[in-house]
Amino acid sequence: LEAVHVSERQRRAFIALLGKYADRKKHTISVVFDGGPTTWISQEKDHGITVIYSGTKQTADEAIKHMLHTRPHGILLVSSDNELK
């Protein structure tokens, strides 16, 4: 698979849309991105969304798999990644 580069502006617009959706539906949403500002996993709140960065030591897929193994209940995963499905 070819990596897709998402600009900072696109990422922020996506998070803003998720925030509006979460507020309207009263959902709690976390979104996981590859990379980020640190070597290890980090997170921040933006528009009411928990934004998680995998860090440079692991991929977003690995971070998501860890989340699913440690909190397997009450999570709905939305992904186009066939391995995560």
Secondary structure, DSSP 8 states (H G I E B T S, - for coil): -------HHHHHHHHHHHHHHHHHHT---EEEESB-SSSS-EEEEETTEEEEE-BSSS-HHHHHHHHHHH--SS-----S-TTT-
